[in-house]
Amino acid sequence: MGDLPESTISRFTFCASDLDSEATDRRRRSHTMRPGDLFAAHFLNHKAPGASAQIAEQLSKDGLVTVAGLATRDAVRAFASRIMTISAHRDSDSDGLTTIRDTPRHAGRPGFAGLGNGELDPHTERSGLPHPPRLMLLVCSQPADRGGECLLTDGRSVHADLLHHKGGEAADALSLPRTAYFGAGDGHAAQVLSPHSGGRMAIRLRFDALARWSPMVQPHLPDLKAAALRYQQSLPLKPGQGYLLDNERWLHARTAFVGDRVHWRALGNPRFDLDHGFAPALYAPQPPARVEAMS
């Protein structure tokens, strides 16, 4: 990939050290929701009559669907193909799916953290594209020996938290056009919060070395990251279980892990109409219940 244009570098600076704050420490100490809550609350039987219509309706309403019974790669691809037009990815195989597992050859390379075994911060998939894929499906083939739990954050809650905190200063600043640059030299200048028709909002975010920020939003990054972690929920997956999310609403992350963790991922755009983003909440929601993470 090429280098960032000098004009872009002069306007954006990376300040990851500023984000290594108390919020990160809280996440490492405790971020586990009571097991099964998130999965059960959003579960749909994808084999039931009329399931495709139910999935489309739930994605429109909640932005998240959990599924089970996808025990093989072929089953994952068949389900994904029903719901979306699968998009190729830099790391995808010939069938369009990407195998997510620890590949040591990518260690330390910006933009490849998902193919390691470390912790991942909340992020939007393919945030450096002008138009990131709307849908992401992730299915567990083999869980890790320890760790590796999926972590999801509802961007609607993040937006509401920022909107009702400190007079909404952070929400206003993070909505200013072209105040973030996501990706390497071929990345994209955008903003964290983007308004759409009907008063809807969409979120686009990453916190790694491929995120650069305008000085106008840098003071608000600690509040942004704290909110993204405050509303994070754990989603442990067993083999054949997975989740399908709206990439303009939900942020995804992962805990560090040990062992041969294998997941399959599909990215693409829906085969049905799906409004952009989410309808803003009237009030900041209560953060999800948490219990101490198991060591």
N, C-alpha and C positions, 0 to 999 in steps of 0.2 A: 504494500500500500504506500501511496505517496505521503509526503510531509504536508502538514497544514500550511495553507497560504500564510505568508507573513502578516497580511492585513488581518487575518482571523486571529492569529496568535496575539497580536497587539491589543485586541479587544476582549479576548477571553483568557482567563488564567485558571489553572487547575489548583484546587486547594483541598485535597483529600485529607491533609493533616488537620485541617480545621474541623473536619467531621468526625474525627476520632475522639468522641466526646463521651459524656456520661450516658448518653442514649445508647451508644454501642456497648458500654459495659452492662447496662440493664439487659440488653438483648442476650448477651452471653450468659448472664446469670439465670434468666427466666424468660422463656418465650413459648412455652408449650401450653396449648389449649387442651382442655379435657379431651382425651382420645375419642375420636369418632364423631364429635359434634359437627364439625364443618362438613365432613364427608356425608354424614347422614342427612344433614339439612338440605343438601343440594343434589342428592342422589336421584337419578332417573334410570329406569330399566330401558336401555337402548334397543332391546329386542321386542318390546311391547308394541302392539298395534298403535299406530299414530305417534310413535316415539319421536320421529324427526320433527314433527310439528310442535310437540311438547318441548323438545330441546331448543328450538328456535324461540319459543315463547319465554322459556326460562332465561335464555341468554339475553333477551331483550329486557327482561325485568330485573334480573340479578347479576347477569354477566358471568355466571359460573354454573357448571354442571359437573357432577361427579358420576363416574360410570364404573362398572365391574364386568367381569367375564370376557376380557380381552386378553386371552392367554397366549396368543401367538402374534408374531409380527404381521402375518397376513390378515388376522382379525383386526389389528389396529389400523392397518392401511385401508381395509374395507370400510370400517366405521368412519375413519377420517374422510374418505372419498364421498361418503353419503352426505356429510355435513359441510365440507369445504372443497374448494379448488386448491389442491395442495401446491405450495410454492417450493421451488428448489432453494436450498440453502448452501452456503459455502461448505458445510460439513455433512450435507445429506448424502445418502446412498442413491443408487440408481432408481429405487422405488419411491424416492421423495422423502422417506423417513430419515431421521438422524438418530444414530445410536449414541446416547449420552452415557459415558463411562469415563473412568480415570485413564487418560492416555498421557503418560509421563513426558512424552516428547513435546507437549505444549506447555510444560511448566514455566510459569513466569511470563508468558506472552500476553500482552494486553488483548482483551477480547476473546480469550480462549479459556477463561476461568471455569466455564461450565464443563469443560473436558478434563478438569482436575478433580481433586478430592477435598478442596477447601470450601470454606463458607462462602456463600454468595449473598451480596446485598440485594435488597428489593430493586427490581428493574423491569423495564419494558423490553420485550423481545424485539431485537433488531431495531433499536431506537435510532440508529444512525442512518436509516433509510428515509427518503422523503415521505413514504407511505408505508409504515410498518404493517405486517400482516395483522388482520383483525382477530384471527383466532389462533390459539395454541392448544394442542392436545398433548398431554404428557401421560404415559402409561408405564407402570412399573413392570419390568420383566423379572428382575432379581433385586431385592433390597440389600442394603449394605449390612455388614456384620454388626456395625454400630454407627449410629448417626445417620446422616443423609436424608432427614425428613424434609419434605416440601413445606415451604412457608409462603403463605399468600396474604396480601394486603389489599383491601378494597380501596381503590383510589377515591371513591365517593366519600369515604370516611376521612381520608387524608385531606381532601378539598374542604370538607365541612369544618374540620379541626382548624385549618389555616384561616378559613373565612371568618370564624368566630373567635379568633385569638388575636390579641393586640390590634383590634380594629380592622382586621383583615389586611394588614400591610403586606404580609408575606404572600397571600393569595393574589393581591393586586400586582406585586412585583413579578411573581412567577408566571403571570399571564402576559407580560410584556413580550411582544414579538422579538424573536432572534436574540434572546438573552441567554441561550445555552447552545453549545455545540457538542453533538454526540457523534462519536466515531473518530476514525483517523482522517487522513487527507481526503478520503472520499466520503466523509460523513455528512452531517446535515445540521444546519443552523435552525433552531426551533425554539420552543419554550416548554416549560413543564406542564402548564395548564393552557389548553386551547379551547376557546368558545366555539360552539356550533349552533346551528339554527334551533329555534325552540328553547333557547336558554340552556342547552345541554353543554357539558364540559367533557373534555378528554384529557388524560394524563399520559405523559411520556417522560421516562426517567431512567437514569443510571447514575451510579456513584463511583465508578471505577476510574482508572487512568485515562479512559477515553471520553470522559466528561469534562468539558471546560465551561467556565461560567463568566458571564458579564459581571463587572463590579457592581452593577445595580442590584443583582440578586444574591451576591455572596453573603451579605449580612443575614439573609433569611435561610441559608442552607442548614444550619443546625436545627432550626424549627422544622424544616421540611423532613430531614432525616429522622428526627425524633418522632414525628407523626407517622412516618412510614413504618417505623418499628413499633410504635405504640399500638397500632391496629393490626399487627401481624398475627396470623393464626397458623397453627401447626396442622399439617395434613399428612399423617403417616399413610403410606400406601403399601398394600400387600400385592403380590404378583397378580396381574390381570386387572388391577384397579388403576384408575387414572382420573384426570380432571381435564375439562375443556373450558377455557376462559376467554373472555373478551379482552384482548390485548390493549384496548384503549381505556379500560377500567381497572383491571386487576394487575398488581405487581406481583412478581414471583421471585422466590429466593430459595435457599437451601442451607441446611446445616452441614458442617464438615463431617466427613465419614471415613470409616475404615472398612476395607473389604471390596469385593468386586460388585459394586452397585451398577446395575444396568437398567436404563429406561429408554423408551422409544418416544420420539417427539415428531409431531407433524405441525406444520405452519401453513396458513392459507387464508383465503377469504371466503365468507359464508356463501352457500348456495341459496340464500334467502335474504330478504331485506333486513337490515340491522341498523338502527339509528346509531349515529356516532356517540361514543362516550356514555354519559349517564346524566340523569336529571339531578341537579344538586339537592342535597338534603337541607331541610329547613333549620335543623339544629345539629350541633356536633354530637355524634353518638357516644355512648358509653364504650370505652375500650373493652375488648373481649376479655372474659375471665381467663386467668392464667394460673398455672401451678408451677412449682419449681421443676426445672428440667432435670431429667435423670442423668446421672453421671455415667 
